[in-house]
Amino acid sequence: MNKNSKIYVAGHRGLVGSAIVKNLQLKGYTNLVYRTHKELDLTNQKVVEEFFEKEKPEYVILAAAKVGGIIANNTYRADFIYENLAIQNNVIHQSYVHGVKKLLFLGSTCIYPKNAPQPMSEDCLLTSPLEYTNEPYAIAKIAGIKMCESYNIQYGTNFISVMPTNLYGPNDNFDLEKSHVLPALIRKIHCAKLLNEGKVQEVLNDLKLSTLEEVKTYLLKFGVNENSVEIWGTGKPRREFLYSEDMADACVFLLENRNFTDTYAHNTKEIINTHINIGTGIDISIKELAELIQKIIGFNGELVFNAQKPDGTMVKLTDPSKLHSLGWKHKVELEDGIKTMYNWYLKETEK
C-alpha cells in the first residue's frame, strides 16, 4: 500500500475499526474513507454497490458487524445471522466487482467448535459442533472466511481473513447489560470503589443517574455495592485477551506485507483454513483477571464469585503460530493494557 492509497474502513467507529483507523493514521496513511451506519447501510445491496462505484477504494478493511454478548447473541439469533451475512456478501462481492487490490475480513475466534482442542489452531475449523448460544454469528463469520477463500480461488482476488481473540481497549463497550467480561469488570469494580470512598458525584456522573438511591438500586442488579462485587461463576474459566491496538497493528502488518498466497501450504490439493488467528497464546483465569483489575483500580472491598451462575467454556485459547510465522507477535501485555484502558475510561467519564 502507498501512503495515499484509498482505504475504506467499514465499521470505523467500533472497538476494532477505530483501532485500525488510528494505526493507519499513525503510519501516515492519508486517504481513508469511512461512513457511519446512517450514511451507508451495508446490508443494502444497492447502496453498497453505489458506494463502491463512486468511491472506488483500492483497499478494504471489513470490520463492520453486528456484535454482542452471550444474551444478545442467543436472543436475536435471526438478526445476527442475517445482518452479518448481508454485510459480508455486499462488501466482499463489490470488492471483487470493483477490483479492490486487497481486502481484510475480520471475524472472531468463536468460529471454532465448542469442544475444540486447546490451544485452537486454524485447522480445527468445522471439525465439530459450535457453541449453541452464538452459533448464528459464528456461522456468518465462517461463511465470510469461505467467501474470501472462494473468491480468491475462482477469481484470483487477494482477500485475507483474520480471527482476533477477545479484545479490549479504548472505545470498548462498558454498558453493564451488554459488555464483555473485561470492560464489565472494570466498570463494576470502579463504581464499587467510588461508593466505598463516598464519591457520590463521581458515581452519579459515571452512571448518568440523579440520586445515590438510584445508583445503589441499579448497581445491585449487577451484584455491586460499596463493599463487594459479585462475579458470575467460580472464576476458574480461563480466557485470552488482546489489546485492540495490538490487533490493529497485526491487521495493518498483514495488509502491508502479506498476501492470500502466504496463508496456506502449497503442497496440498485443498486450499482451506486460510484464515489467521490473531492472539497472544496466553490465558488467565477470570479470578486472576478480576484480582488484577481490582489491584489496578485500587478497590479495597471483596470479590464474590457466585458458583450458582454458569462458568461457560472452561478454556478458550488461540494458537497464534501461523501469525508468528508470518512475522508478527503481540507487544502489549495484559496488565499494561488494562492500565491504559482504565485511564482512557476515566478521561471519558470526566467529559
C-alpha positions as CSV (number, residue, x, y, z in Angstrom):
1,M,0.0,0.0,0.0
2,N,1.1,3.6,-0.7
3,K,0.5,6.3,2.0
4,N,-2.1,7.9,-0.4
5,S,-3.8,4.6,-1.3
6,K,-7.6,4.9,-0.9
7,I,-8.5,2.6,2.0
8,Y,-12.2,2.0,3.0
9,V,-12.6,1.0,6.7
10,A,-16.1,-0.4,7.2
11,G,-17.0,-0.2,10.9
12,H,-14.6,2.6,11.7
13,R,-16.3,3.7,15.0
14,G,-16.3,0.3,16.8
15,L,-13.5,-1.1,19.0
16,V,-11.9,-2.9,16.1
17,G,-12.3,-0.3,13.3
18,S,-11.3,2.7,15.4
19,A,-8.1,1.0,16.5
20,I,-7.3,0.2,12.8
21,V,-8.0,3.8,11.7
22,K,-5.7,5.1,14.5
23,N,-2.9,2.7,13.4
24,L,-3.2,3.7,9.8
25,Q,-3.1,7.4,10.6
26,L,-0.1,7.0,12.8
27,K,1.7,5.2,10.0
28,G,1.0,8.1,7.6
29,Y,-2.0,6.9,5.6
30,T,-3.9,9.9,4.5
31,N,-6.6,8.7,2.1
32,L,-9.0,6.9,4.5
33,V,-12.7,6.6,3.6
34,Y,-15.5,5.7,6.1
35,R,-19.2,6.1,6.5
36,T,-21.5,5.8,9.6
37,H,-24.3,3.3,9.5
38,K,-26.8,6.2,8.9
39,E,-24.7,7.3,5.9
40,L,-24.3,3.8,4.4
41,D,-26.4,0.8,5.3
42,L,-24.1,-2.1,4.5
43,T,-27.0,-4.6,4.5
44,N,-28.5,-2.8,1.5
45,Q,-27.1,-4.3,-1.7
46,K,-27.9,-1.4,-4.0
47,V,-26.4,1.4,-1.8
48,V,-23.2,-0.6,-1.2
49,E,-22.9,-1.1,-5.0
50,E,-23.4,2.7,-5.5
51,F,-20.8,3.5,-2.8
52,F,-18.1,1.3,-4.4
53,E,-18.9,2.7,-7.8
54,K,-18.5,6.3,-6.5
55,E,-15.5,5.9,-4.2
56,K,-13.6,3.0,-5.9
57,P,-11.4,2.1,-2.9
58,E,-8.1,0.3,-3.6
59,Y,-8.1,-1.5,-0.2
60,V,-11.0,-2.6,2.1
61,I,-11.0,-3.4,5.8
62,L,-14.2,-5.1,6.7
63,A,-14.6,-4.6,10.5
64,A,-18.3,-3.8,10.4
65,A,-20.5,-6.4,12.1
66,K,-23.5,-6.9,14.3
67,V,-21.9,-7.9,17.6
68,G,-23.0,-8.5,21.2
69,G,-22.6,-10.6,24.3
70,I,-24.0,-14.1,25.0
71,I,-27.5,-12.8,25.9
72,A,-27.8,-10.7,22.7
73,N,-26.4,-13.5,20.5
74,N,-28.8,-16.0,21.9
75,T,-31.9,-13.7,21.9
76,Y,-31.5,-12.1,18.4
77,R,-30.3,-15.1,16.5
78,A,-32.1,-14.2,13.2
79,D,-30.7,-10.6,13.3
80,F,-27.2,-11.8,14.0
81,I,-27.0,-14.3,11.1
82,Y,-29.0,-12.1,8.6
83,E,-27.2,-8.8,9.1
84,N,-23.7,-10.3,9.3
85,L,-24.2,-12.4,6.1
86,A,-25.7,-9.4,4.3
87,I,-22.9,-7.0,5.3
88,Q,-20.2,-9.6,4.2
89,N,-21.9,-10.6,1.0
90,N,-22.3,-7.0,-0.2
91,V,-18.8,-5.7,0.8
92,I,-16.8,-8.7,-0.3
93,H,-18.7,-9.1,-3.6
94,Q,-18.4,-5.4,-4.5
95,S,-14.7,-5.5,-3.6
96,Y,-14.4,-8.2,-6.3
97,V,-16.6,-6.4,-8.8
98,H,-14.6,-3.1,-8.4
99,G,-11.1,-4.6,-8.5
100,V,-10.1,-4.0,-4.9
101,K,-6.4,-4.8,-4.6
102,K,-6.7,-6.4,-1.1
103,L,-9.4,-6.9,1.4
104,L,-9.1,-7.8,5.1
105,F,-12.1,-9.5,6.6
106,L,-12.4,-9.6,10.4
107,G,-14.1,-12.4,12.3
108,S,-13.8,-13.9,15.7
109,T,-12.4,-17.0,17.4
110,C,-16.0,-18.0,18.2
111,I,-15.9,-19.7,14.8
112,Y,-14.2,-22.7,16.4
113,P,-16.0,-25.7,17.8
114,K,-17.3,-25.7,21.3
115,N,-15.0,-28.6,22.3
116,A,-12.1,-27.6,20.1
117,P,-8.7,-28.8,21.2
118,Q,-6.7,-26.2,23.1
119,P,-5.0,-24.1,22.0
120,M,-7.2,-23.7,18.9
121,S,-5.3,-23.7,15.6
122,E,-6.8,-22.7,12.3
123,D,-7.1,-26.4,11.3
124,C,-9.8,-27.2,13.9
125,L,-12.4,-25.1,11.9
126,L,-15.5,-27.1,11.1
127,T,-14.3,-30.3,12.9
128,S,-17.2,-30.5,15.4
129,P,-20.3,-28.6,16.6
130,L,-20.3,-24.9,17.6
131,E,-21.3,-23.3,20.9
132,Y,-25.1,-23.1,20.5
133,T,-25.6,-19.6,22.0
134,N,-23.6,-17.8,19.4
135,E,-24.0,-20.3,16.5
136,P,-25.7,-17.9,14.1
137,Y,-22.9,-15.3,14.5
138,A,-20.2,-17.9,14.2
139,I,-21.8,-19.4,11.0
140,A,-22.0,-16.0,9.4
141,K,-18.3,-15.4,10.1
142,I,-17.4,-18.9,8.8
143,A,-19.3,-18.0,5.7
144,G,-17.2,-14.9,5.4
145,I,-14.0,-16.9,5.6
146,K,-15.2,-19.3,2.9
147,M,-16.4,-16.4,0.7
148,C,-13.0,-14.9,0.8
149,E,-11.3,-18.2,0.1
150,S,-13.7,-19.0,-2.8
151,Y,-13.4,-15.6,-4.5
152,N,-9.6,-15.9,-4.2
153,I,-9.6,-19.4,-5.8
154,Q,-12.1,-18.7,-8.5
155,Y,-11.3,-15.1,-9.4
156,G,-7.7,-14.6,-8.2
157,T,-8.7,-11.9,-5.6
158,N,-6.4,-11.1,-2.6
159,F,-8.8,-11.3,0.3
160,I,-7.4,-12.2,3.8
161,S,-9.4,-13.3,6.8
162,V,-8.3,-12.7,10.4
163,M,-9.8,-14.0,13.6
164,P,-8.9,-12.0,16.7
165,T,-9.3,-13.4,20.2
166,N,-11.1,-11.5,22.9
167,L,-10.3,-7.8,22.5
168,Y,-10.3,-4.9,24.9
169,G,-9.1,-1.3,24.7
170,P,-10.2,2.3,24.0
171,N,-13.8,2.6,22.6
172,D,-14.8,-0.7,24.2
173,N,-18.4,-1.2,25.3
174,F,-18.8,-0.5,29.1
175,D,-22.6,-1.0,29.2
176,L,-23.1,-3.3,32.2
177,E,-26.0,-5.1,30.4
178,K,-24.2,-5.7,27.1
179,S,-20.5,-5.5,27.6
180,H,-18.0,-8.4,27.6
181,V,-16.2,-9.6,30.8
182,L,-13.2,-7.3,30.9
183,P,-14.8,-3.9,30.4
184,A,-17.7,-5.0,32.6
185,L,-15.3,-5.9,35.5
186,I,-13.6,-2.5,35.1
187,R,-16.8,-0.6,35.4
188,K,-18.3,-2.7,38.2
189,I,-15.1,-2.5,40.3
190,H,-14.7,1.2,39.6
191,C,-18.2,2.0,40.7
192,A,-17.8,-0.1,43.8
193,K,-14.7,1.9,44.6
194,L,-16.5,5.2,44.2
195,L,-19.2,4.1,46.5
196,N,-16.7,2.7,49.0
197,E,-14.9,6.1,49.1
198,G,-18.1,8.1,49.3
199,K,-17.5,9.8,45.9
200,V,-21.2,10.3,45.2
201,Q,-21.0,12.9,42.5
202,E,-18.4,10.8,40.5
203,V,-20.6,7.7,40.5
204,L,-23.7,9.8,39.6
205,N,-21.7,11.2,36.6
206,D,-20.5,7.7,35.6
207,L,-23.9,6.1,35.6
208,K,-25.8,9.2,34.4
209,L,-28.3,8.9,37.3
210,S,-29.7,11.6,39.6
211,T,-29.6,10.2,43.2
212,L,-27.5,7.9,45.3
213,E,-30.5,5.7,45.8
214,E,-30.9,5.2,42.1
215,V,-27.3,4.3,41.8
216,K,-27.4,1.7,44.6
217,T,-30.6,0.1,43.1
218,Y,-29.1,0.0,39.6
219,L,-25.8,-1.5,40.7
220,L,-27.4,-4.1,42.9
221,K,-28.8,-5.7,39.7
222,F,-25.2,-6.5,38.8
223,G,-24.1,-7.6,42.3
224,V,-22.3,-4.3,43.1
225,N,-22.2,-2.4,46.4
226,E,-19.7,-0.3,48.3
227,N,-18.2,-3.4,50.0
228,S,-18.2,-6.1,47.3
229,V,-18.6,-7.0,43.6
230,E,-20.3,-10.2,42.5
231,I,-18.8,-12.1,39.6
232,W,-20.7,-14.9,37.8
233,G,-19.3,-18.4,38.1
234,T,-16.4,-19.9,40.0
235,G,-13.7,-17.7,38.5
236,K,-11.9,-20.8,37.2
237,P,-12.6,-20.5,33.4
238,R,-9.5,-19.2,31.5
239,R,-9.6,-16.6,28.8
240,E,-7.2,-14.9,26.4
241,F,-7.2,-11.1,25.9
242,L,-5.6,-9.0,23.2
243,Y,-5.2,-5.2,23.4
244,S,-7.2,-3.7,20.5
245,E,-4.3,-1.5,19.3
246,D,-2.1,-4.7,19.1
247,M,-4.8,-6.3,17.0
248,A,-4.9,-3.2,14.7
249,D,-1.1,-3.4,14.3
250,A,-1.3,-7.0,13.3
251,C,-4.0,-6.2,10.7
252,V,-2.1,-3.4,9.1
253,F,1.1,-5.5,9.1
254,L,-0.7,-8.2,7.1
255,L,-2.2,-5.6,4.7
256,E,1.2,-4.1,4.1
257,N,3.3,-7.3,4.0
258,R,1.3,-10.5,3.3
259,N,-1.0,-11.9,0.6
260,F,-3.6,-14.6,0.5
261,T,-1.0,-16.9,-1.1
262,D,1.0,-16.7,2.2
263,T,-1.8,-18.2,4.3
264,Y,-1.7,-21.8,3.2
265,A,0.6,-24.6,2.4
266,H,1.3,-25.0,-1.3
267,N,1.9,-28.8,-1.2
268,T,-1.8,-29.7,-0.9
269,K,-4.7,-30.0,-3.3
270,E,-7.2,-28.4,-1.0
271,I,-6.9,-24.7,-0.2
272,I,-8.7,-24.5,3.2
273,N,-8.2,-22.9,6.7
274,T,-6.5,-19.9,5.1
275,H,-7.7,-17.6,7.9
276,I,-5.3,-16.3,10.5
277,N,-5.7,-16.3,14.3
278,I,-4.7,-13.0,16.0
279,G,-4.0,-13.6,19.6
280,T,-1.4,-13.8,22.3
281,G,-1.4,-17.5,23.1
282,I,-1.5,-16.6,26.8
283,D,-4.6,-17.0,29.0
284,I,-5.7,-16.0,32.5
285,S,-8.4,-17.2,34.8
286,I,-11.4,-15.0,35.4
287,K,-10.5,-14.9,39.1
288,E,-7.0,-13.8,38.3
289,L,-8.3,-11.2,35.9
290,A,-10.7,-9.7,38.4
291,E,-8.0,-9.6,41.1
292,L,-5.7,-7.8,38.6
293,I,-8.3,-5.2,37.8
294,Q,-9.1,-4.8,41.5
295,K,-5.4,-4.1,42.1
296,I,-5.1,-1.6,39.2
297,I,-8.3,0.3,40.3
298,G,-7.5,0.2,44.0
299,F,-10.8,-1.2,45.3
300,N,-10.4,-2.4,48.9
301,G,-13.7,-4.4,49.0
302,E,-14.3,-8.1,48.3
303,L,-14.8,-10.1,45.1
304,V,-17.6,-12.6,45.5
305,F,-17.8,-15.5,43.0
306,N,-21.3,-16.9,42.5
307,A,-20.8,-20.5,41.7
308,Q,-24.6,-20.9,41.1
309,K,-24.1,-18.9,37.9
310,P,-22.7,-20.6,34.7
311,D,-19.0,-20.7,34.0
312,G,-19.2,-21.2,30.3
313,T,-16.4,-22.9,28.4
314,M,-13.5,-23.6,30.8
315,V,-10.7,-22.9,28.4
316,K,-10.6,-20.9,25.2
317,L,-7.1,-20.1,23.9
318,T,-5.9,-19.5,20.4
319,D,-2.8,-20.8,18.8
320,P,-1.1,-17.8,17.1
321,S,1.7,-19.9,15.5
322,K,0.6,-19.0,11.9
323,L,0.7,-15.3,12.7
324,H,4.1,-15.7,14.3
325,S,5.4,-17.5,11.2
326,L,4.1,-14.6,9.1
327,G,6.2,-12.2,11.1
328,W,4.1,-10.6,13.8
329,K,3.8,-11.0,17.6
330,H,1.8,-9.1,20.2
331,K,3.6,-6.3,22.2
332,V,1.2,-5.1,24.9
333,E,1.0,-7.3,28.0
334,L,-2.4,-7.6,29.8
335,E,-1.6,-5.5,32.9
336,D,-0.2,-2.6,30.9
337,G,-3.2,-2.8,28.5
338,I,-5.7,-2.7,31.3
339,K,-3.9,0.3,33.0
340,T,-4.1,2.2,29.7
341,M,-7.7,1.2,29.1
342,Y,-8.7,2.3,32.6
343,N,-7.0,5.7,32.2
344,W,-8.9,6.1,28.9
345,Y,-12.2,5.2,30.7
346,L,-11.5,7.7,33.5
347,K,-11.0,10.5,31.0
348,E,-14.2,9.6,29.1
349,T,-16.3,9.7,32.3
350,E,-14.9,13.2,33.1
351,K,-16.3,14.6,29.8
